[in-house]
Amino acid sequence: MAGMPLDGSSSSFPRWAAGKRRTILELSAVPAPVGREIAGTIHVSRELEAEHGVQVTLSCIRVVVSGSGKSRSTREQILWQDEQSITGVTRQYDGVGIPVRMAIPADAEPCDDSDPSNRVLWRLVARATTPGVDYAASFEVPVFRTAESAEAPPAELVERHRAELAEYRLPPEAPVRVRETGRGVTVEFPMGRNPGAALGLTVFGVIWSGVLYLIFRMDAPWLFRLAFGGFDLLILAIAAALWFGRATIEAGREGLTITTGVGPFSRTRSFAANEIARIVPKIGMTAGNRAYFDLRAVFVDQSSVGAGSGLSDRRQAEWVADRIMKALGNTD
């Protein structure tokens, strides 16, 4: 059913004037097929003065519910995520329209609510910094595997993706540095490249260490001490990796060299160019509703190795992967 409107006024985000103003997402095709794209317009019944544009995020999320009664808890795991900044909105008689067009990968998980305790859903979120109260709206969108999903993507979609990569420019605040060399390209992932995530985990680790101290002071059973102590060590280890972890990728026609390390310790591995089948972005850590992407080098035998982590978004990760593959001599 094309043109189906989805009402965002019932989302958990604050509304501008409940019952008087609404945000509606009108999709050009329902459902959105896996391997194609989701397209439509977010209709906002108010003026939207967004100086820095509207940030639109599309996420595939697994929602896991465990326990029951007062012990019931819900955990969300981001399986895939993409975001884009919309700078051009269209004026309408009762507000503005925000155009949305985002690709959906062929290997993405479709919506699935067959198990209420282990659901997969797709969520589209639009946010903008505006005078007064910031704008935010959220929609659950239908993404399913259809007959189109089994077919090769149309040439128009492939060319649009290539054009996006060609036009992309790495922002100054990006957590990675890319430079051309006479022999190819060098990609550097410096220490402390995601300070916000590192600081948040460090604060949590300090608080957890305080809890662990109280457990020892209260002479709690050793099972509790070991469990809480092991988790505390894990948190602090990850925090240390976020602050002091680094990586360097050197790619050229002669091959790929990956150097990874924490602080003064490092490890270097080298591979021939013809061993590398592709460089793929994969979701690594998540902080709140934001996913960070890692790069993995996939070999011709389909084994893989980590090449870098902590990239800000999917498009950034795809652009870096594309630069590496071109340096290796793969222009497909």
Buried (B, 14 or more C-beta within 10 A) or exposed (E): EEEBBBEBBEBEBEBBEEEEBBBBBBBBBBBBBBBBBBBBBBBBBBEBEBEEBBBBBBBBBBBEBEEEEEEEEEEBEBBBBBBBEBEEBEEEEEBBBBBBBBBBBBEBBBBEEEEEEEBBBBBBBBBBEBEEEEBBBBBBBBBBBBEBBEEEBEEEBEEBBEEBEEEBEBEEEBBBEBEEEEEBBBBBBEBBBBEEBBBBBBEEBEEBBEEBEEBEEEEEEEEEBEEBBEBBEEBBEBBBBBBBBBBBBBBBEBBBBBBBBBEEEEEEEEBEBEBBBBBBBEBBBBBEBBBBBBBBBBBEEEEBBBBBBBBBBBBBBBBBBBBBBBBBBBEE
